[in-house]
Amino acid sequence: MGERKQERRQRKIKIPRKGRHRLKSSLEEQEMSKGAALLVFLCIFPLFLCETGVEKIGEQSTVDRENKETALGGFHQGEKVAEEMPITEKGQGPGPTEAALATTPLEDTFSYIMSRLADMDSAIHRLNVFQYNLDVKLSQLSDKVIRMDAKVGKIQDETESISRINKENHREIGRLEGCLKGHRVVRKCFLVYRFYETYAGAVEWCRERGGRIAMPKDKRELAALAKHAREFFHPGNWPLWIGVSDRRSEGLYLFEDGIRVTFFQWNKQLLSSQPDGGKRENCVTLTSDDGDWWDTDCERRTYFACEFDG
């Protein structure tokens, strides 16, 4: 028995001091690399927290702490195993220390974080693709809006053209109607309209119909207009607007085209002599029974007469 123990002692390989220092240095380098990996993990970990949320932060922190303790325990266990186990001679293959320190939970966590970062990068890429497609659709929509705006502008131009033609037709119809239904005198045709308008409304109506509010420039035209009004309203007696007023200056009576009136046909009575309205009554009406003039409030609504070129 004593000889066998002696042989076993001789077979054991003693570890020289230099080999031990080299093993310790190798272990320190491995521990530093693990520390660098831990530092990278701590730098990237906030991105992971942004995705997992507040609840997962606590859980992941606990797991990371356990992984760190396990990793450190693995480091110390590996160092202890390296000290206890004999190192093989040169040429006999790797020692057991490398197998003991092959993988750790910290490396698994780091791999998980890198995979999550890859997923985030893929999601960002999909978001960029979606944004590009959205920009394309917005550009197409903008082109359609521009084309539609051009069509709307074209329709507006056509509408204005139709409106202009319609107004010209109304003027021509009014002119023909004025001379066919009204009373012709020299180069004019007078036509009475039997609906109520203010003085300004009567002026606008005659203009839209292609004529002017009636302006008898001499006594011959006045007599023709009075006769047409008397026949139109017979047997009644109604006032109607003619194109005479002193709206620009009190007492200065002008025709609607700005020419000064050179003769008057004011109604004269014992109790009331026209004009008697002062600044309150600045427009002139003609009575249908006798053709006399009366000054009247311009906002009063009454019948009126238009004239057209014959």
C-alpha positions in Angstrom: 0.0 0.0 0.0 2.8 2.4 0.8 4.4 1.8 -2.6 1.2 2.5 -4.5 0.6 5.8 -2.6 4.2 6.8 -3.5 3.6 6.0 -7.1 0.4 8.1 -7.2 2.2 11.0 -5.6 4.9 10.8 -8.3 2.3 10.6 -11.0 0.7 13.9 -9.9 1.9 16.8 -11.8 2.9 19.8 -9.7 1.8 23.2 -11.0 4.7 25.6 -11.1 4.3 29.2 -9.9 4.6 30.7 -13.3 1.7 28.5 -14.6 -0.4 29.6 -11.7 0.2 33.3 -12.4 -0.6 32.7 -16.1 -3.9 31.0 -15.2 -4.8 33.8 -12.8 -4.0 36.4 -15.5 -6.2 34.5 -18.0 -9.1 34.4 -15.5 -8.7 38.2 -14.9 -8.9 38.9 -18.6 -12.0 36.8 -18.9 -13.6 38.7 -15.9 -12.7 42.0 -17.6 -14.3 40.9 -20.8 -17.4 40.0 -18.9 -17.3 43.3 -17.2 -17.2 45.1 -20.6 -20.2 43.1 -21.7 -22.0 44.1 -18.6 -21.1 47.8 -19.3 -22.5 47.5 -22.9 -25.6 45.9 -21.4 -26.1 48.8 -19.0 -25.7 51.3 -21.9 -28.2 49.6 -24.2 -30.7 48.5 -21.4 -32.6 51.9 -21.4 -33.7 51.2 -25.0 -35.0 47.9 -23.9 -36.9 49.6 -21.0 -38.7 52.0 -23.5 -40.2 49.0 -25.2 -41.1 46.6 -22.4 -42.8 49.3 -20.2 -42.8 50.3 -16.5 -44.0 46.9 -15.2 -41.3 44.9 -17.1 -38.6 47.3 -15.9 -38.9 45.9 -12.3 -39.1 42.3 -13.5 -36.1 42.7 -15.9 -34.1 44.5 -13.2 -34.7 41.6 -10.8 -33.7 39.1 -13.5 -30.6 41.1 -14.4 -29.6 41.2 -10.8 -30.0 37.5 -10.4 -28.1 37.0 -13.7 -25.3 39.2 -12.5 -25.1 37.4 -9.1 -25.1 34.0 -11.0 -22.5 35.3 -13.4 -20.3 36.5 -10.6 -20.8 33.2 -8.8 -19.9 31.4 -12.0 -16.7 33.5 -12.1 -15.7 32.6 -8.5 -16.7 29.0 -9.0 -14.7 28.8 -12.2 -11.7 30.3 -10.5 -12.0 27.8 -7.6 -12.3 24.9 -10.0 -9.3 26.1 -11.9 -7.2 26.2 -8.7 -8.4 22.8 -7.5 -8.1 20.9 -10.9 -4.7 20.1 -12.3 -3.5 21.6 -15.5 -2.6 19.2 -18.3 0.7 19.2 -19.9 1.4 20.8 -23.2 -0.1 18.9 -26.1 -2.8 17.1 -24.1 -5.8 19.4 -25.2 -7.7 22.1 -23.4 -8.2 22.1 -19.7 -11.5 21.9 -17.8 -11.5 25.6 -17.0 -12.6 26.6 -20.5 -15.6 24.2 -20.5 -16.6 25.5 -17.1 -16.7 29.1 -18.3 -18.2 28.4 -21.8 -21.5 30.3 -21.4 -23.2 32.4 -18.7 -26.8 33.8 -18.1 -25.4 37.3 -18.7 -24.4 36.3 -22.3 -27.9 34.9 -22.8 -29.4 38.2 -21.6 -27.1 40.2 -23.9 -28.1 38.0 -26.9 -31.8 38.6 -26.0 -31.3 42.4 -25.9 -29.5 42.3 -29.3 -32.3 40.3 -30.8 -34.8 42.9 -29.4 -32.8 45.7 -30.9 -32.8 43.9 -34.2 -36.6 43.7 -34.0 -36.8 47.4 -33.2 -34.6 48.1 -36.2 -37.0 46.1 -38.4 -40.0 47.9 -37.0 -38.3 51.3 -37.7 -37.7 50.1 -41.3 -41.3 49.2 -41.7 -42.3 52.6 -40.3 -40.0 54.3 -42.9 -41.6 52.3 -45.7 -45.1 53.2 -44.4 -44.1 56.9 -44.3 -42.7 56.7 -47.8 -46.0 55.2 -49.1 -47.9 57.9 -47.2 -45.8 60.6 -48.9 -46.5 59.0 -52.3 -50.2 59.0 -51.6 -50.2 62.6 -50.4 -48.3 63.6 -53.6 -50.9 61.8 -55.7 -53.7 63.5 -53.7 -52.1 66.9 -54.2 -51.9 66.3 -57.9 -55.6 65.4 -58.0 -56.5 68.5 -56.0 -54.5 70.7 -58.4 -56.3 69.1 -61.4 -59.6 69.5 -59.7 -58.8 73.2 -58.9 -58.0 73.7 -62.6 -61.3 72.1 -63.6 -63.2 74.3 -61.1 -61.5 77.4 -62.5 -62.5 76.3 -66.0 -66.1 75.7 -64.8 -66.2 79.2 -63.2 -65.0 80.8 -66.4 -67.7 79.0 -68.3 -70.3 80.0 -65.7 -69.3 83.6 -66.0 -69.4 83.4 -69.8 -72.9 81.9 -69.6 -74.0 84.5 -67.1 -72.7 87.2 -69.4 -74.5 85.8 -72.4 -77.6 85.4 -70.3 -77.5 89.1 -69.3 -77.0 90.1 -72.9 -80.0 88.0 -73.9 -82.0 89.6 -71.2 -81.1 93.0 -72.5 -82.0 92.1 -76.0 -85.3 90.6 -74.9 -86.0 93.7 -72.8 -85.2 95.9 -75.7 -87.5 94.0 -78.1 -90.2 93.8 -75.5 -89.9 97.5 -74.8 -90.5 98.5 -78.4 -93.1 95.7 -79.1 -95.2 96.3 -76.0 -94.4 99.9 -75.2 -94.9 103.3 -77.0 -92.4 104.4 -79.6 -91.5 108.0 -80.0 -88.8 109.1 -82.5 -85.8 106.9 -81.4 -87.1 105.8 -78.1 -89.6 103.2 -76.8 -91.3 103.7 -73.3 -92.6 100.8 -71.4 -94.4 100.9 -68.0 -93.9 98.0 -65.5 -96.6 97.2 -63.1 -94.8 96.1 -60.0 -93.3 98.1 -57.1 -89.7 99.1 -56.8 -87.7 101.9 -55.0 -86.1 104.5 -57.2 -82.7 102.6 -57.1 -84.4 99.3 -57.7 -86.2 100.7 -60.8 -82.9 102.1 -62.2 -81.3 98.7 -61.7 -84.2 96.8 -63.3 -84.2 98.9 -66.4 -80.4 98.5 -66.8 -80.6 94.7 -66.5 -83.3 94.7 -69.2 -81.1 96.5 -71.6 -82.7 99.9 -71.1 -82.7 103.0 -68.8 -85.2 104.4 -66.4 -87.5 106.7 -68.5 -86.0 110.2 -69.0 -88.3 112.4 -71.1 -85.7 115.0 -72.4 -88.3 117.3 -74.1 -92.1 118.0 -74.0 -92.7 115.7 -77.0 -91.2 112.7 -75.2 -93.0 113.7 -72.0 -96.3 113.8 -73.8 -95.7 110.4 -75.3 -94.8 108.9 -71.9 -97.8 110.5 -70.2 -100.1 109.1 -72.9 -98.7 105.5 -72.6 -99.1 105.7 -68.7 -102.7 106.9 -69.0 -103.6 104.2 -71.4 -101.8 101.6 -69.3 -103.5 102.5 -66.0 -106.9 103.6 -67.3 -109.2 104.3 -65.5 -107.0 104.5 -62.4 -104.4 107.1 -61.4 -101.0 105.9 -60.3 -97.6 107.4 -59.8 -94.5 106.0 -61.5 -90.8 106.7 -61.2 -89.1 108.7 -64.0 -85.3 109.4 -64.2 -85.2 112.8 -62.5 -83.9 113.7 -59.0 -82.0 116.3 -57.0 -80.1 113.8 -54.8 -76.7 115.3 -55.7 -77.6 118.8 -54.7 -80.9 120.1 -53.2 -82.9 122.0 -55.9 -80.6 121.0 -58.7 -82.6 118.5 -60.8 -80.7 116.2 -63.1 -81.6 113.3 -65.3 -80.2 109.9 -64.3 -77.5 110.2 -67.0 -76.3 113.4 -65.4 -77.8 115.9 -67.9 -79.5 118.9 -66.2 -83.3 119.2 -66.6 -84.3 122.2 -68.7 -88.1 122.0 -68.3 -90.5 120.9 -65.6 -94.0 119.6 -65.3 -94.7 120.1 -61.6 -98.2 119.7 -60.3 -99.6 123.1 -59.2 -102.5 123.4 -56.8 -103.9 126.0 -54.5 -103.2 124.1 -51.3 -100.1 122.2 -52.5 -97.5 123.2 -55.1 -94.7 120.8 -56.1 -91.9 120.4 -55.2 -92.6 120.7 -51.5 -90.7 117.8 -49.8 -87.3 119.6 -49.3 -84.4 117.2 -48.5 -86.8 114.4 -47.5 -88.1 114.0 -51.1 -85.5 114.0 -53.8 -86.9 111.8 -56.5 -89.6 112.5 -59.1 -92.8 110.5 -59.9 -95.2 111.1 -62.8 -98.9 110.7 -62.3 -100.7 108.6 -64.9 -103.9 110.6 -65.3 -102.4 114.1 -66.1 -98.6 113.5 -66.4 -97.7 116.0 -63.7 -94.5 115.6 -61.6 -94.4 115.1 -57.8 -91.3 115.1 -55.6 -91.3 111.8 -53.6 -89.2 109.9 -51.1 -86.7 107.8 -53.0 -87.2 104.8 -50.8 -91.0 104.6 -51.5 -91.9 101.6 -53.6 -94.1 102.3 -56.7 -94.5 101.6 -60.4 -91.9 102.8 -62.9 -91.2 103.2 -66.6 -88.2 102.3 -68.7 -86.9 103.5 -72.0 -85.2 101.6 -74.8 -83.3 102.6 -77.9 -85.7 102.2 -80.9 
